[in-house]
Amino acid sequence: MVNEGPYNHQASDSAYQFVQAALAKGHRIYRVFFYNDGVHNATRLTEPPQDDRHVVNRWSKLAEAHGLDLVVCVAAGLRRGLVEDNLAPGFRISGLGQLVEAGIQADRLVVFGD
Amino acid sequence: MTEAAMDLEAEAAGVVKKFMYVNRKAPYGTIYALEGLEVVLISAAFDQDVSLAFLDDGVYQLVKGQQTKGIEVKNFSPTYRALEGYDIEKLYVERESLEARGLTADQLLVPVEVMGRDELVRRMEEQDVVIAF
């Protein structure tokens, strides 16, 4: 679960690195759920400076490489202008039930926030 | 409820895990309390063993008589009273956090279980899922 947007907070970077490390150790990632300002990690409109990491594209690429399920909360997204039209590749929009269901199905739920 | 949500519910049927939502922030000033409460309400639909913990400035979320007109934000505190209707009745408040802010349990708008930090830690250790806002 990622609860902060890119760049302002490290939460998304930490989550990304955690997912990479978990995959490298042979764990399965059931889902990554983006909530609160974390929904901003899913906009395809960001253009960070060339010499900086591209937080959004990095998630998209990781999702493609490993078949990750990246889910953005619909209500939190609507509140912040994150909709299908500006959704980056690899993300999908769905409800909070996806978070609770992930908590039920997965062995561990890890929260990356402020 | 949407069809997709009902499918999810059916899929997860039978599994009951202990979910604790930890509220650490004041009700206004940031959106964490409000959006955290939205997660709590959704999780009620999944028939899980849900509890809420309030500590640090999170104890202010439960204080009676909130008036938000001046800051033009919706007063969502009545929603805590509705939790009982969703069978969410385990509300834990950390004694140290209350005392540090000069608050007592009778200033809170719902019945809660006040407990010391050590006891709250024990409850946290029993959980399958802890989500903190």
gemmi code that builds the backbone of each chain (N, CA, C; Angstrom):
import gemmi

chains = {
    "A": [
        ("MET", (0.852, -1.190, 0.000), (0.000, 0.000, 0.000), (0.893, 1.247, 0.000)),
        ("VAL", (0.652, 2.125, -0.972), (1.457, 3.343, -1.107), (0.541, 4.550, -0.890)),
        ("ASN", (0.846, 5.330, 0.139), (-0.072, 6.402, 0.533), (0.427, 7.823, 0.299)),
        ("GLU", (1.586, 7.942, -0.348), (2.093, 9.287, -0.634), (2.448, 9.403, -2.112)),
        ("GLY", (2.375, 10.613, -2.626), (2.686, 10.851, -4.029), (4.181, 10.786, -4.290)),
        ("PRO", (4.570, 10.842, -5.579), (5.987, 10.758, -5.913), (6.730, 12.050, -5.579)),
        ("TYR", (8.015, 11.959, -5.328), (8.930, 13.092, -5.150), (8.790, 13.832, -3.824)),
        ("ASN", (7.569, 14.198, -3.439), (7.405, 14.917, -2.174), (7.817, 14.036, -0.993)),
        ("HIS", (7.504, 12.752, -1.105), (7.816, 11.791, -0.049), (8.609, 10.619, -0.639)),
        ("GLN", (9.276, 9.904, 0.228), (10.051, 8.755, -0.223), (9.217, 7.475, -0.286)),
        ("ALA", (7.968, 7.555, 0.189), (7.153, 6.339, 0.324), (7.109, 5.499, -0.948)),
        ("SER", (6.885, 6.151, -2.082), (6.766, 5.421, -3.343), (8.108, 4.792, -3.739)),
        ("ASP", (9.219, 5.523, -3.534), (10.560, 4.975, -3.808), (10.811, 3.745, -2.939)),
        ("SER", (10.493, 3.867, -1.652), (10.729, 2.760, -0.723), (9.904, 1.547, -1.114)),
        ("ALA", (8.636, 1.794, -1.484), (7.759, 0.693, -1.883), (8.314, 0.007, -3.130)),
        ("TYR", (8.767, 0.823, -4.085), (9.332, 0.293, -5.326), (10.545, -0.588, -5.023)),
        ("GLN", (11.423, -0.072, -4.168), (12.633, -0.830, -3.832), (12.307, -2.095, -3.039)),
        ("PHE", (11.283, -1.983, -2.194), (10.845, -3.150, -1.414), (10.311, -4.239, -2.341)),
        ("VAL", (9.488, -3.819, -3.309), (8.911, -4.778, -4.258), (10.026, -5.464, -5.041)),
        ("GLN", (10.991, -4.686, -5.509), (12.129, -5.255, -6.248), (12.877, -6.280, -5.399)),
        ("ALA", (13.148, -5.904, -4.163), (13.897, -6.787, -3.264), (13.106, -8.052, -2.956)),
        ("ALA", (11.801, -7.899, -2.755), (10.957, -9.063, -2.459), (10.929, -10.019, -3.648)),
        ("LEU", (10.793, -9.461, -4.857), (10.780, -10.291, -6.064), (12.120, -11.020, -6.231)),
        ("ALA", (13.204, -10.296, -5.950), (14.547, -10.883, -6.095), (14.734, -12.060, -5.142)),
        ("LYS", (14.038, -12.013, -4.006), (14.138, -13.103, -3.023), (13.148, -14.227, -3.313)),
        ("GLY", (12.395, -14.077, -4.397), (11.483, -15.145, -4.778), (10.076, -15.028, -4.220)),
        ("HIS", (9.757, -13.878, -3.584), (8.391, -13.686, -3.077), (7.470, -13.281, -4.215)),
        ("ARG", (6.172, -13.462, -3.982), (5.184, -13.036, -4.956), (4.513, -11.762, -4.444)),
        ("ILE", (4.312, -10.807, -5.321), (3.612, -9.577, -4.933), (2.171, -9.717, -5.397)),
        ("TYR", (1.260, -9.795, -4.443), (-0.141, -10.010, -4.792), (-0.724, -8.776, -5.479)),
        ("ARG", (-0.372, -7.603, -4.931), (-0.939, -6.367, -5.473), (-0.211, -5.173, -4.854)),
        ("VAL", (-0.179, -4.063, -5.590), (0.252, -2.791, -4.993), (-0.952, -1.850, -5.074)),
        ("PHE", (-1.363, -1.342, -3.933), (-2.557, -0.490, -3.893), (-2.151, 0.949, -3.583)),
        ("PHE", (-2.625, 1.883, -4.404), (-2.267, 3.297, -4.252), (-3.442, 4.068, -3.674)),
        ("TYR", (-3.179, 4.726, -2.543), (-4.264, 5.426, -1.828), (-3.777, 6.801, -1.357)),
        ("ASN", (-4.664, 7.590, -0.826), (-4.357, 8.987, -0.438), (-3.665, 9.667, -1.629)),
        ("ASP", (-2.665, 10.509, -1.378), (-1.939, 11.134, -2.492), (-1.115, 10.122, -3.286)),
        ("GLY", (-1.045, 8.903, -2.818), (-0.348, 7.850, -3.548), (-0.912, 7.636, -4.944)),
        ("VAL", (-2.153, 8.070, -5.173), (-2.753, 7.911, -6.516), (-1.959, 8.688, -7.566)),
        ("HIS", (-1.241, 9.733, -7.133), (-0.465, 10.534, -8.091), (0.696, 9.752, -8.707)),
        ("ASN", (1.032, 8.615, -8.123), (2.066, 7.756, -8.722), (1.598, 7.143, -10.035)),
        ("ALA", (0.302, 7.287, -10.326), (-0.264, 6.596, -11.484), (-0.591, 7.537, -12.642)),
        ("THR", (-0.208, 8.805, -12.555), (-0.513, 9.704, -13.664), (0.559, 9.612, -14.737)),
        ("ARG", (0.107, 9.613, -16.002), (1.093, 9.516, -17.082), (1.582, 10.906, -17.500)),
        ("LEU", (1.196, 11.921, -16.768), (1.525, 13.288, -17.175), (2.817, 13.841, -16.570)),
        ("THR", (3.505, 13.067, -15.734), (4.699, 13.626, -15.094), (5.889, 13.651, -16.049)),
        ("GLU", (6.687, 14.721, -15.949), (7.923, 14.833, -16.731), (9.044, 15.347, -15.838)),
        ("PRO", (9.599, 14.469, -15.030), (10.691, 14.890, -14.141), (11.949, 15.213, -14.958)),
        ("PRO", (12.886, 15.981, -14.394), (14.131, 16.294, -15.096), (14.842, 15.017, -15.538)),
        ("GLN", (15.576, 15.101, -16.632), (16.256, 13.938, -17.225), (17.176, 13.211, -16.250)),
        ("ASP", (17.828, 13.991, -15.373), (18.816, 13.365, -14.487), (18.188, 12.811, -13.198)),
        ("ASP", (16.854, 12.827, -13.122), (16.177, 12.283, -11.937), (15.492, 10.969, -12.312)),
        ("ARG", (15.198, 10.167, -11.322), (14.438, 8.939, -11.581), (13.027, 9.305, -12.013)),
        ("HIS", (12.434, 8.437, -12.857), (11.048, 8.664, -13.278), (10.174, 7.693, -12.499)),
        ("VAL", (9.612, 8.184, -11.414), (8.898, 7.314, -10.471), (7.748, 6.559, -11.152)),
        ("VAL", (6.961, 7.279, -11.945), (5.785, 6.656, -12.565), (6.203, 5.592, -13.580)),
        ("ASN", (7.119, 5.971, -14.488), (7.552, 5.016, -15.518), (8.214, 3.786, -14.921)),
        ("ARG", (8.892, 4.005, -13.797), (9.556, 2.904, -13.124), (8.533, 1.857, -12.672)),
        ("TRP", (7.420, 2.335, -12.096), (6.345, 1.410, -11.696), (5.776, 0.693, -12.919)),
        ("SER", (5.541, 1.461, -13.995), (4.964, 0.866, -15.208), (5.851, -0.251, -15.737)),
        ("LYS", (7.166, 0.025, -15.773), (8.110, -0.967, -16.303), (8.164, -2.208, -15.417)),
        ("LEU", (8.160, -1.982, -14.106), (8.209, -3.116, -13.173), (6.953, -3.976, -13.315)),
        ("ALA", (5.821, -3.289, -13.518), (4.551, -4.007, -13.679), (4.598, -4.880, -14.929)),
        ("GLU", (5.155, -4.312, -15.996), (5.218, -5.051, -17.256), (6.161, -6.257, -17.130)),
        ("ALA", (7.290, -6.031, -16.485), (8.299, -7.087, -16.373), (7.828, -8.243, -15.493)),
        ("HIS", (7.052, -7.932, -14.458), (6.689, -8.966, -13.482), (5.188, -9.235, -13.387)),
        ("GLY", (4.419, -8.616, -14.260), (2.973, -8.824, -14.216), (2.341, -8.352, -12.918)),
        ("LEU", (2.849, -7.227, -12.399), (2.309, -6.709, -11.131), (0.902, -6.145, -11.325)),
        ("ASP", (0.095, -6.267, -10.279), (-1.244, -5.683, -10.283), (-1.173, -4.351, -9.535)),
        ("LEU", (-1.114, -3.248, -10.284), (-1.033, -1.918, -9.674), (-2.424, -1.303, -9.675)),
        ("VAL", (-2.997, -1.120, -8.496), (-4.385, -0.663, -8.399), (-4.472, 0.706, -7.736)),
        ("VAL", (-5.205, 1.601, -8.390), (-5.401, 2.957, -7.875), (-6.823, 3.063, -7.332)),
        ("CYS", (-6.974, 3.587, -6.137), (-8.312, 3.751, -5.547), (-9.124, 4.749, -6.360)),
        ("VAL", (-10.311, 4.323, -6.775), (-11.156, 5.169, -7.621), (-11.600, 6.449, -6.898)),
        ("ALA", (-11.996, 6.331, -5.636), (-12.494, 7.501, -4.905), (-11.371, 8.507, -4.641)),
        ("ALA", (-10.218, 7.986, -4.206), (-9.068, 8.866, -3.948), (-8.595, 9.493, -5.262)),
        ("GLY", (-8.696, 8.749, -6.360), (-8.292, 9.251, -7.668), (-9.216, 10.350, -8.167)),
        ("LEU", (-10.510, 10.136, -8.036), (-11.476, 11.148, -8.488), (-11.280, 12.459, -7.740)),
        ("ARG", (-11.030, 12.344, -6.440), (-10.804, 13.522, -5.607), (-9.620, 14.352, -6.116)),
        ("ARG", (-8.645, 13.664, -6.743), (-7.392, 14.320, -7.117), (-7.188, 14.429, -8.626)),
        ("GLY", (-8.209, 14.111, -9.402), (-8.109, 14.253, -10.852), (-7.352, 13.138, -11.530)),
        ("LEU", (-7.287, 11.986, -10.896), (-6.612, 10.834, -11.506), (-7.702, 9.927, -12.065)),
        ("VAL", (-7.820, 9.884, -13.398), (-8.885, 9.117, -14.053), (-8.283, 8.286, -15.191)),
        ("GLU", (-9.115, 7.479, -15.832), (-8.630, 6.593, -16.913), (-7.840, 7.372, -17.972)),
        ("ASP", (-8.307, 8.579, -18.278), (-7.697, 9.374, -19.350), (-6.226, 9.695, -19.103)),
        ("ASN", (-5.825, 9.818, -17.853), (-4.418, 10.166, -17.593), (-3.677, 9.073, -16.817)),
        ("LEU", (-4.201, 7.868, -16.919), (-3.592, 6.744, -16.200), (-2.374, 6.202, -16.961)),
        ("ALA", (-1.275, 6.020, -16.257), (-0.046, 5.488, -16.871), (-0.214, 3.989, -17.156)),
        ("PRO", (0.563, 3.453, -18.111), (0.465, 2.029, -18.436), (0.759, 1.144, -17.220)),
        ("GLY", (0.054, 0.033, -17.147), (0.325, -0.917, -16.066), (-0.525, -0.715, -14.825)),
        ("PHE", (-1.201, 0.442, -14.727), (-2.073, 0.708, -13.577), (-3.522, 0.440, -13.972)),
        ("ARG", (-4.339, 0.117, -12.968), (-5.783, 0.068, -13.203), (-6.496, 0.739, -12.035)),
        ("ILE", (-7.706, 1.216, -12.307), (-8.480, 1.908, -11.281), (-9.548, 0.959, -10.744)),
        ("SER", (-9.639, 0.878, -9.431), (-10.678, 0.032, -8.830), (-10.998, 0.528, -7.418)),
        ("GLY", (-11.785, -0.250, -6.704), (-12.274, 0.207, -5.399), (-11.417, -0.219, -4.222)),
        ("LEU", (-11.768, 0.327, -3.063), (-11.045, 0.022, -1.824), (-11.150, -1.452, -1.437)),
        ("GLY", (-12.171, -2.124, -1.952), (-12.326, -3.547, -1.670), (-11.089, -4.328, -2.090)),
        ("GLN", (-10.406, -3.815, -3.120), (-9.184, -4.463, -3.611), (-8.079, -4.444, -2.554)),
        ("LEU", (-8.066, -3.413, -1.747), (-7.074, -3.324, -0.670), (-7.393, -4.343, 0.420)),
        ("VAL", (-8.651, -4.368, 0.841), (-9.048, -5.282, 1.916), (-8.859, -6.729, 1.460)),
        ("GLU", (-9.256, -7.003, 0.214), (-9.113, -8.361, -0.322), (-7.637, -8.767, -0.357)),
        ("ALA", (-6.760, -7.814, -0.715), (-5.322, -8.101, -0.725), (-4.839, -8.423, 0.692)),
        ("GLY", (-5.368, -7.697, 1.660), (-5.012, -7.947, 3.064), (-5.426, -9.346, 3.503)),
        ("ILE", (-6.542, -9.803, 2.962), (-7.036, -11.137, 3.309), (-6.201, -12.221, 2.611)),
        ("GLN", (-5.890, -11.984, 1.334), (-5.229, -13.022, 0.535), (-3.723, -13.130, 0.791)),
        ("ALA", (-3.062, -12.001, 1.009), (-1.599, -12.009, 1.109), (-1.137, -12.398, 2.517)),
        ("ASP", (0.093, -12.908, 2.600), (0.653, -13.237, 3.918), (0.979, -11.977, 4.705)),
        ("ARG", (1.368, -10.921, 3.978), (1.763, -9.667, 4.620), (1.210, -8.495, 3.831)),
        ("LEU", (0.770, -7.473, 4.558), (0.416, -6.213, 3.902), (1.335, -5.145, 4.490)),
        ("VAL", (2.079, -4.481, 3.617), (3.056, -3.490, 4.073), (2.609, -2.105, 3.634)),
        ("VAL", (2.602, -1.158, 4.574), (2.137, 0.192, 4.285), (3.330, 1.140, 4.142)),
        ("PHE", (3.358, 1.874, 3.033), (4.388, 2.886, 2.818), (3.711, 4.250, 2.828)),
        ("GLY", (3.972, 5.009, 3.878), (3.297, 6.291, 4.008), (4.216, 7.341, 4.599)),
        ("ASP", (3.616, 8.380, 5.135), (4.354, 9.508, 5.692), (5.081, 9.084, 6.967)),
    ],
    "B": [
        ("MET", (-23.380, -1.795, -3.504), (-22.076, -2.418, -3.782), (-21.997, -2.857, -5.254)),
        ("THR", (-20.840, -2.669, -5.872), (-20.683, -3.054, -7.277), (-20.569, -4.566, -7.401)),
        ("GLU", (-20.753, -5.047, -8.631), (-20.672, -6.478, -8.877), (-19.253, -6.985, -8.575)),
        ("ALA", (-18.265, -6.174, -8.992), (-16.875, -6.557, -8.768), (-16.589, -6.733, -7.281)),
        ("ALA", (-17.120, -5.818, -6.479), (-16.896, -5.880, -5.030), (-17.541, -7.127, -4.442)),
        ("MET", (-18.715, -7.493, -4.992), (-19.400, -8.685, -4.489), (-18.618, -9.945, -4.851)),
        ("ASP", (-18.028, -9.946, -6.052), (-17.207, -11.086, -6.468), (-16.025, -11.261, -5.517)),
        ("LEU", (-15.390, -10.126, -5.199), (-14.238, -10.154, -4.299), (-14.649, -10.721, -2.950)),
        ("GLU", (-15.807, -10.252, -2.503), (-16.301, -10.692, -1.214), (-16.497, -12.203, -1.201)),
        ("ALA", (-17.107, -12.705, -2.282), (-17.378, -14.136, -2.381), (-16.067, -14.923, -2.386)),
        ("GLU", (-15.093, -14.382, -3.105), (-13.802, -15.043, -3.234), (-13.100, -15.164, -1.876)),
        ("ALA", (-13.245, -14.136, -1.083), (-12.552, -14.103, 0.201), (-13.404, -14.711, 1.320)),
        ("ALA", (-14.570, -15.213, 0.954), (-15.515, -15.709, 1.960), (-14.898, -16.791, 2.834)),
        ("GLY", (-15.196, -16.725, 4.094), (-14.723, -17.764, 4.992), (-13.442, -17.406, 5.708)),
        ("VAL", (-12.627, -16.550, 5.094), (-11.370, -16.150, 5.736), (-11.643, -14.957, 6.649)),
        ("VAL", (-11.329, -15.123, 7.917), (-11.486, -13.986, 8.832), (-10.128, -13.647, 9.425)),
        ("LYS", (-9.660, -12.472, 9.090), (-8.373, -12.022, 9.630), (-8.599, -10.858, 10.580)),
        ("LYS", (-7.609, -10.641, 11.411), (-7.674, -9.504, 12.333), (-7.065, -8.291, 11.646)),
        ("PHE", (-7.883, -7.288, 11.397), (-7.446, -6.034, 10.784), (-7.465, -4.941, 11.842)),
        ("MET", (-6.351, -4.255, 12.005), (-6.369, -3.080, 12.890), (-6.016, -1.831, 12.085)),
        ("TYR", (-6.845, -0.820, 12.240), (-6.580, 0.478, 11.619), (-6.076, 1.427, 12.694)),
        ("VAL", (-4.875, 1.924, 12.492), (-4.235, 2.768, 13.497), (-4.329, 4.231, 13.061)),
        ("ASN", (-4.999, 5.027, 13.866), (-5.223, 6.435, 13.540), (-4.341, 7.321, 14.410)),
        ("ARG", (-3.431, 8.014, 13.772), (-2.451, 8.789, 14.541), (-2.522, 10.283, 14.283)),
        ("LYS", (-3.373, 10.693, 13.366), (-3.370, 12.108, 12.978), (-4.652, 12.816, 13.373)),
        ("ALA", (-4.559, 14.127, 13.576), (-5.727, 14.939, 13.909), (-6.754, 14.826, 12.776)),
        ("PRO", (-8.051, 15.025, 13.100), (-9.091, 14.814, 12.083), (-9.019, 15.789, 10.906)),
        ("TYR", (-8.551, 16.992, 11.160), (-8.475, 17.991, 10.086), (-7.019, 18.453, 9.949)),
        ("GLY", (-6.724, 19.102, 8.838), (-5.336, 19.497, 8.591), (-4.698, 18.606, 7.543)),
        ("THR", (-5.036, 17.334, 7.593), (-4.654, 16.390, 6.535), (-5.857, 15.483, 6.288)),
        ("ILE", (-5.811, 14.731, 5.194), (-6.966, 13.907, 4.810), (-6.900, 12.492, 5.392)),
        ("TYR", (-5.813, 12.179, 6.118), (-5.613, 10.800, 6.551), (-6.776, 10.229, 7.369)),
        ("ALA", (-7.305, 11.009, 8.293), (-8.383, 10.501, 9.149), (-9.623, 10.168, 8.315)),
        ("LEU", (-9.992, 11.084, 7.432), (-11.193, 10.892, 6.618), (-11.038, 9.706, 5.663)),
        ("GLU", (-9.937, 9.653, 4.914), (-9.778, 8.553, 3.967), (-9.501, 7.237, 4.686)),
        ("GLY", (-8.924, 7.322, 5.871), (-8.732, 6.116, 6.680), (-10.074, 5.526, 7.081)),
        ("LEU", (-10.986, 6.386, 7.453), (-12.325, 5.948, 7.856), (-13.064, 5.304, 6.680)),
        ("GLU", (-12.809, 5.785, 5.484), (-13.433, 5.191, 4.295), (-12.972, 3.745, 4.100)),
        ("VAL", (-11.711, 3.478, 4.408), (-11.207, 2.103, 4.310), (-11.898, 1.224, 5.356)),
        ("VAL", (-12.045, 1.766, 6.552), (-12.686, 1.013, 7.640), (-14.105, 0.602, 7.232)),
        ("LEU", (-14.837, 1.534, 6.651), (-16.227, 1.254, 6.273), (-16.293, 0.171, 5.191)),
        ("ILE", (-15.374, 0.205, 4.231), (-15.346, -0.818, 3.181), (-15.023, -2.184, 3.786)),
        ("SER", (-14.080, -2.201, 4.717), (-13.652, -3.495, 5.257), (-14.778, -4.170, 6.036)),
        ("ALA", (-15.737, -3.385, 6.489), (-16.884, -3.962, 7.209), (-17.649, -4.925, 6.305)),
        ("ALA", (-17.635, -4.658, 4.996), (-18.375, -5.497, 4.047), (-17.733, -6.874, 3.885)),
        ("PHE", (-16.493, -7.029, 4.341), (-15.779, -8.290, 4.153), (-15.844, -9.212, 5.372)),
        ("ASP", (-16.622, -8.821, 6.364), (-16.803, -9.647, 7.560), (-15.490, -10.048, 8.221)),
        ("GLN", (-14.605, -9.100, 8.381), (-13.331, -9.369, 9.050), (-13.405, -8.928, 10.519)),
        ("ASP", (-12.417, -9.341, 11.288), (-12.346, -8.953, 12.698), (-11.619, -7.595, 12.777)),
        ("VAL", (-12.404, -6.520, 12.762), (-11.837, -5.180, 12.620), (-11.740, -4.453, 13.960)),
        ("SER", (-10.596, -3.821, 14.194), (-10.483, -2.932, 15.348), (-9.824, -1.625, 14.908)),
        ("LEU", (-10.081, -0.584, 15.685), (-9.478, 0.725, 15.416), (-8.684, 1.155, 16.637)),
        ("ALA", (-7.480, 1.667, 16.403), (-6.685, 2.201, 17.512), (-6.476, 3.699, 17.270)),
        ("PHE", (-6.595, 4.447, 18.343), (-6.387, 5.887, 18.256), (-5.257, 6.270, 19.187)),
        ("LEU", (-4.215, 6.873, 18.614), (-3.109, 7.318, 19.448), (-2.504, 8.592, 18.876)),
        ("ASP", (-1.592, 9.166, 19.617), (-1.027, 10.474, 19.251), (-2.193, 11.450, 18.984)),
        ("ASP", (-2.051, 12.340, 17.996), (-3.127, 13.295, 17.717), (-4.390, 12.615, 17.180)),
        ("GLY", (-4.281, 11.319, 16.856), (-5.454, 10.574, 16.389), (-6.583, 10.557, 17.402)),
        ("VAL", (-6.274, 10.743, 18.684), (-7.338, 10.741, 19.697), (-8.303, 11.916, 19.480)),
        ("TYR", (-7.812, 12.982, 18.847), (-8.692, 14.134, 18.573), (-9.813, 13.780, 17.596)),
        ("GLN", (-9.633, 12.719, 16.815), (-10.674, 12.320, 15.858), (-11.991, 12.015, 16.560)),
        ("LEU", (-11.899, 11.561, 17.821), (-13.091, 11.101, 18.537), (-13.666, 12.140, 19.501)),
        ("VAL", (-13.086, 13.319, 19.531), (-13.550, 14.308, 20.509), (-14.931, 14.847, 20.113)),
        ("LYS", (-15.797, 14.938, 21.117), (-17.162, 15.468, 20.919), (-17.141, 16.937, 20.507)),
        ("GLY", (-18.205, 17.334, 19.834), (-18.446, 18.754, 19.582), (-17.548, 19.383, 18.530)),
        ("GLN", (-17.147, 18.616, 17.552), (-16.301, 19.172, 16.486), (-17.113, 20.156, 15.637)),
        ("GLN", (-16.524, 21.310, 15.389), (-17.197, 22.322, 14.568), (-16.249, 22.777, 13.475)),
        ("THR", (-16.621, 22.484, 12.234), (-15.670, 22.665, 11.136), (-16.087, 23.750, 10.145)),
        ("LYS", (-17.173, 24.459, 10.458), (-17.698, 25.458, 9.518), (-16.630, 26.496, 9.174)),
        ("GLY", (-15.903, 26.904, 10.179), (-14.892, 27.949, 10.004), (-13.774, 27.579, 9.034)),
        ("ILE", (-13.486, 26.285, 8.915), (-12.418, 25.876, 7.987), (-12.994, 25.283, 6.698)),
        ("GLU", (-14.329, 25.361, 6.583), (-15.019, 24.913, 5.364), (-14.677, 23.478, 4.978)),
        ("VAL", (-14.623, 22.626, 5.982), (-14.391, 21.198, 5.761), (-15.562, 20.451, 6.392)),
        ("LYS", (-15.972, 19.369, 5.779), (-17.081, 18.578, 6.314), (-16.701, 17.960, 7.667)),
        ("ASN", (-17.615, 18.077, 8.617), (-17.425, 17.424, 9.912), (-17.864, 15.969, 9.768)),
        ("PHE", (-16.884, 15.075, 9.684), (-17.230, 13.668, 9.462), (-17.285, 12.861, 10.757)),
        ("SER", (-17.154, 13.547, 11.886), (-17.089, 12.809, 13.155), (-18.353, 11.979, 13.467)),
        ("PRO", (-19.562, 12.377, 12.983), (-20.725, 11.512, 13.260), (-20.560, 10.098, 12.697)),
        ("THR", (-19.701, 9.943, 11.701), (-19.498, 8.617, 11.105), (-18.962, 7.619, 12.138)),
        ("TYR", (-18.170, 8.089, 13.092), (-17.641, 7.169, 14.113), (-18.780, 6.538, 14.911)),
        ("ARG", (-19.865, 7.320, 15.065), (-21.027, 6.786, 15.790), (-21.714, 5.693, 14.989)),
        ("ALA", (-21.567, 5.752, 13.665), (-22.242, 4.774, 12.799), (-21.495, 3.440, 12.747)),
        ("LEU", (-20.260, 3.408, 13.232), (-19.445, 2.191, 13.116), (-20.109, 0.995, 13.781)),
        ("GLU", (-20.797, 1.271, 14.887), (-21.466, 0.199, 15.625), (-22.440, -0.556, 14.707)),
        ("GLY", (-23.123, 0.196, 13.843), (-24.074, -0.390, 12.899), (-23.413, -1.297, 11.876)),
        ("TYR", (-22.110, -1.147, 11.705), (-21.353, -2.012, 10.795), (-20.648, -3.129, 11.566)),
        ("ASP", (-21.042, -3.312, 12.817), (-20.417, -4.321, 13.686), (-18.939, -4.036, 13.943)),
        ("ILE", (-18.569, -2.771, 13.907), (-17.191, -2.401, 14.269), (-17.266, -1.747, 15.645)),
        ("GLU", (-16.916, -2.544, 16.640), (-17.129, -2.076, 18.017), (-15.854, -2.057, 18.844)),
        ("LYS", (-14.746, -2.512, 18.237), (-13.486, -2.530, 18.981), (-12.729, -1.240, 18.713)),
        ("LEU", (-12.942, -0.272, 19.557), (-12.259, 1.006, 19.435), (-11.323, 1.174, 20.636)),
        ("TYR", (-10.029, 1.197, 20.357), (-9.031, 1.294, 21.418), (-8.388, 2.687, 21.403)),
        ("VAL", (-8.283, 3.272, 22.587), (-7.654, 4.582, 22.683), (-6.486, 4.493, 23.666)),
        ("GLU", (-5.357, 5.003, 23.250), (-4.174, 4.921, 24.104), (-4.251, 5.953, 25.239)),
        ("ARG", (-4.144, 5.447, 26.446), (-4.282, 6.307, 27.631), (-3.246, 7.443, 27.641)),
        ("GLU", (-2.005, 7.109, 27.334), (-0.939, 8.115, 27.363), (-1.228, 9.286, 26.408)),
        ("SER", (-1.786, 8.959, 25.245), (-2.083, 10.001, 24.263), (-3.211, 10.910, 24.748)),
        ("LEU", (-4.230, 10.286, 25.380), (-5.336, 11.074, 25.941), (-4.810, 12.021, 27.018)),
        ("GLU", (-4.048, 11.446, 27.952), (-3.565, 12.222, 29.097), (-2.641, 13.346, 28.665)),
        ("ALA", (-1.796, 13.082, 27.686), (-0.851, 14.103, 27.220), (-1.583, 15.317, 26.650)),
        ("ARG", (-2.843, 15.088, 26.213), (-3.625, 16.165, 25.607), (-4.716, 16.679, 26.543)),
        ("GLY", (-4.675, 16.244, 27.775), (-5.649, 16.721, 28.761), (-7.062, 16.260, 28.479)),
        ("LEU", (-7.203, 15.111, 27.826), (-8.533, 14.597, 27.475), (-8.912, 13.414, 28.365)),
        ("THR", (-10.236, 13.195, 28.503), (-10.719, 12.011, 29.214), (-11.723, 11.289, 28.315)),
        ("ALA", (-12.008, 10.026, 28.659), (-12.891, 9.208, 27.816), (-14.291, 9.813, 27.691)),
        ("ASP", (-14.761, 10.545, 28.719), (-16.124, 11.084, 28.599), (-16.207, 12.301, 27.661)),
        ("GLN", (-15.070, 12.739, 27.152), (-15.100, 13.797, 26.130), (-15.153, 13.208, 24.720)),
        ("LEU", (-15.195, 11.877, 24.644), (-15.207, 11.228, 23.331), (-16.637, 10.893, 22.902)),
        ("LEU", (-16.888, 10.872, 21.606), (-18.267, 10.754, 21.129), (-18.770, 9.334, 20.963)),
        ("VAL", (-17.906, 8.358, 21.212), (-18.335, 6.957, 21.166), (-17.723, 6.209, 22.346)),
        ("PRO", (-18.348, 5.086, 22.741), (-17.740, 4.274, 23.807), (-16.436, 3.656, 23.281)),
        ("VAL", (-15.390, 3.758, 24.071), (-14.102, 3.195, 23.659), (-13.493, 2.421, 24.819)),
        ("GLU", (-12.474, 1.641, 24.510), (-11.707, 0.966, 25.539), (-10.386, 1.720, 25.666)),
        ("VAL", (-10.182, 2.363, 26.807), (-8.934, 3.090, 27.018), (-7.913, 2.118, 27.597)),
        ("MET", (-6.724, 2.090, 27.008), (-5.697, 1.163, 27.499), (-4.312, 1.789, 27.389)),
        ("GLY", (-3.413, 1.295, 28.216), (-2.050, 1.801, 28.200), (-1.296, 1.340, 26.964)),
        ("ARG", (-0.170, 1.999, 26.719), (0.646, 1.710, 25.532), (1.027, 0.227, 25.450)),
        ("ASP", (1.406, -0.365, 26.579), (1.850, -1.771, 26.579), (0.738, -2.708, 26.114)),
        ("GLU", (-0.478, -2.441, 26.630), (-1.614, -3.282, 26.251), (-1.931, -3.112, 24.761)),
        ("LEU", (-1.846, -1.871, 24.288), (-2.124, -1.606, 22.868), (-1.103, -2.321, 21.977)),
        ("VAL", (0.134, -2.320, 22.429), (1.187, -3.036, 21.684), (0.847, -4.522, 21.596)),
        ("ARG", (0.364, -5.072, 22.713), (-0.018, -6.494, 22.710), (-1.127, -6.760, 21.690)),
        ("ARG", (-2.112, -5.846, 21.665), (-3.223, -6.017, 20.706), (-2.698, -5.938, 19.270)),
        ("MET", (-1.745, -5.038, 19.050), (-1.190, -4.897, 17.690), (-0.490, -6.174, 17.260)),
        ("GLU", (0.213, -6.780, 18.207), (0.964, -7.997, 17.890), (0.045, -9.149, 17.494)),
        ("GLU", (-1.206, -9.103, 17.947), (-2.169, -10.171, 17.631), (-2.729, -10.058, 16.218)),
        ("GLN", (-2.475, -8.936, 15.563), (-3.152, -8.673, 14.279), (-2.510, -9.406, 13.112)),
        ("ASP", (-3.333, -9.684, 12.092), (-2.819, -10.176, 10.818), (-2.431, -9.000, 9.920)),
        ("VAL", (-3.236, -7.957, 9.967), (-3.011, -6.796, 9.101), (-3.127, -5.521, 9.930)),
        ("VAL", (-2.115, -4.679, 9.860), (-2.166, -3.381, 10.534), (-1.991, -2.294, 9.479)),
        ("ILE", (-2.971, -1.422, 9.376), (-2.881, -0.317, 8.424), (-2.916, 0.978, 9.216)),
        ("ALA", (-1.855, 1.753, 9.100), (-1.738, 2.976, 9.897), (-1.885, 4.209, 9.019)),
        ("PHE", (-2.672, 5.154, 9.509), (-2.807, 6.443, 8.829), (-2.331, 7.549, 9.753)),
    ],
}
model = gemmi.Model(1)
for chain_id, residues in chains.items():
    chain = gemmi.Chain(chain_id)
    for i, (resn, *xyz) in enumerate(residues, 1):
        res = gemmi.Residue()
        res.name, res.seqid = resn, gemmi.SeqId(i, " ")
        for name, pos in zip(("N", "CA", "C"), xyz):
            atom = gemmi.Atom()
            atom.name, atom.element = name, gemmi.Element(name[0])
            atom.pos, atom.b_iso = gemmi.Position(*pos), 0.0
            res.add_atom(atom)
        chain.add_residue(res)
    model.add_chain(chain)
structure = gemmi.Structure()
structure.add_model(model)
structure.setup_entities()
